[in-house]
Amino acid sequence: MNEKSGFDELRVKYKDVLTKAFSTNNIDLLDSFSKKANETDRKASMDQAFRDKLLELLAEDSSLLENYVCFCIESCRRQMVTPTMPVVLLGDIFDALTLNKCEKLFTYVENGVNIWREELFFVACKNNLLRMCNDLLRRLSRSQNTVFCGRILLFLAKFFPFSERSGLNIVSEFNLENVTEFGSDKSGTLKDALDEEMVIDDDKNKLTIDYNLYCRFWSLQEFFRSPNTCYNKVQWKTFVLHSGSVLSAFSSYKLEAIELQKSKLNRLKTVTTDVEMQGNKEQHYFAKFLTNQKLLELQLSDSNFRRCVLIQFLILFQYLTTTVKFKLESQELKSDQLDWVKETTNLVYKLLGETPPDGKRFAQCVKSILKREEHWNNWKNDGCPEFQKPKPPVQSESIEEVRRVKKRRRPVGDIIKEYESQKKHFMGNNELTKLWNLCPDNLAACRTKERDFMPPLESYMLSGGSGGVTTGGWGWRALRLLVRRSPHFFVHTNNPIGRLPDYLDDMVKRISREVAANAAAANANGDAGANDDKTVKTETQEEEVTEEQIEADLMKEGDATDIEQVPDSTDATDEDKPARTRLTMITDTQLDSVAAKLADWKKLAAKLSYRPDEIEYFETENATDEARAKNMLKLWFDDDEDASVENLLYIMEGLEMVEACVTGAQEWNLWICCKFLRFESRTTCA
């Protein structure tokens, strides 16, 4: 009891001081008095004092009430009362006043929207303001107080941010309570009277408005109210039928803009009253139209009514064809339905352009509004992210500082670590980095079929003739192509080849004969076997002559087996350079000799790209290391496209296994042969 009596006594003192401070508009007096008490008790007592003083001011003018609320706002900024107190006072005022006075006082609330959005009041007052506005909307009639309801909704839209969930239709729900009732009872004399009276038939407009058209017209409001019913097959057919009837009626019964303008001008000329009387002649727009049966004829002559119905069509079509996040998977139009919607949309825009006044301009405005609505729909599909103003660019103090910031770069080590964390390579250049990281394994990328630029043997050897193939670097390319594609490159003879131009000329002739023989064999059906025997015999004889000729030419030039005495002169012509082939196969004797001297065959197998399981297979299938090495090398020469004696020597040189390649004097020395082939490649390219 002592605490309650002490609180009441403090409240009375605050009320007296508040009355004196408000009457003299001296808030410093109230501030100095309130500092004497505890902060918690001071705010609680001051809040109650403000509400008690309001009871005495409710009978006063609205301007005095506005000043009182402003006085409370200033007290909040000085932390004398709680931040919710101004909105609480406004709620008490609206509860006590009539609707006419509430409408006048709400202007103060609208003008103070920036005050309510301040950091001090927004968090504390947003729920109280929303509750106050909802209480006002419950008291108002949507048909009689339409303007006041719209002002309240616009204020809430300005006060709350776009991302405020309480003001958003997040799940895209429809107002299914907005039911349009009309006379759909066909029984009785109502239908007969409507059919008799609602008939228009003249020279300009030929349209019969019967009871059937009346029911179809107003039944469309059910589809406009709930667009999801259009996804039902039966309902869709009904909607298409009714829409066709209504749009056909609009197309047949067109409004004459010129006659309307003339009638308006005549009415304006006869008016002799003042400006207020002229204002009463203006047209008024109503969002809700009457559904009386006898009004349809007049409504069809009203341009506002027609525009309202046509815009409803466009809004419905936009919803049916737009991607909405909360639509079901089954709620999707088929191709024929989409075609009908597209055609009907064009018809609606055409009717809007023909509807006076300024039909084309009005249709363009509607199209722009619906286009903007698509952006809001996408915003809702993205989860309604918060709108934020872009931050202004930071202005540097001086030009030197800007240059210093531009020159500052990230350390290369940090960039390399960042790329390594992403399993990429940093090459120091954007284009090189992009090119290098296109494929993780560059060797695998080089082996792809897209990088196989090797031409067919026949087209290369026969396209330029023997003169083009044997000159310059083309001879070296011809040898490389013969190694890969020709079975005649490796000749089983002890006689080495002669000069490179002669050898290539012989190969060109041999390939040309093969192409001609194959063409003749394809054309001849009965004599294929005889022609094959003759071709083989002719090629054998020519091969013997060619080998004898090569041997004779080689003996004229000198000892062909003395490989180390080949002149290394870059001034010599192509005809003076001796030609040598590249060894791609190895004899069994040479293979046995290399395998016998190959000690660490596993090291060579790993270098030849054999996997651990394949190396284990060689080890289990063969008893000795010599047999394992021989099996491995034989498979490598048979399967790998790049297998050659030269490549084998190159790999073994890197592994320091050259001793295994030097065989006895009676065998062919692989090391000397491969060294000679490398010398030939350099001189030929030069």
Buried (B, 14 or more C-beta within 10 A) or exposed (E): EEEEEEBEEBBEBBBEBBBEBBEEEEBEBBBEBBEEBEEEBBBBBBBBBBBBBBEEBEEEEBEEBBBBBBBBBBBBBEBBBBBBBBBBBBBBBBEEBEBEBBBEBBEBBEEBBEBBBBEBBBEBBBEBBBEBBEEBBEEBEEEEBBEBBEBBEEBBEEBBEEBBEEBEEEEBEEEEEEEBEBBEEEEEEEBEEBBEEBEBEEEEBEBEBBBEBBBBBBBBBBBBBBBBBBBEEEBBEBBBEBBBBBBEBBEEBBBEBEEBEEEEEEEEEEEEEEEEEEEEEEEEEEEEBEBEBEBBBEBBBBBEBBBBBBBBBBBBBBBBBBEBEEBEEEBEBEEEBBEBBEEBBEBBBBBBBBBBEEBEEBBBEBEEEBEEBEEEBEBBBEEBEEEEEEEEEEEEEEEEEEEEEEEEEEEEEEBBEEBEEEEBBBBEEEEEBEEBBEEEEEEEEEEEEEEEEEEEBBEBBBEBEBEBBBBEEBBBBBBEBBBEBBEEBBBEEEBBBBBBBBBBBBBBBBBBBBEEBEEEBEEEEEEEEEEEEEBEEEBEEBBEEBBEEBBEBBEEEEEBEEBEEBEEEEEEEBEEBBBBBBBBEBEEEBBBBBBBBBEBBBEBBBEBEBEEEBBEBBBEEBEEBBBBBBBBBBBBBEEEEEBBBBBBBEEBEEEEBEEBBBBEEEBBBBBEBBBBBEBBBEBBEE
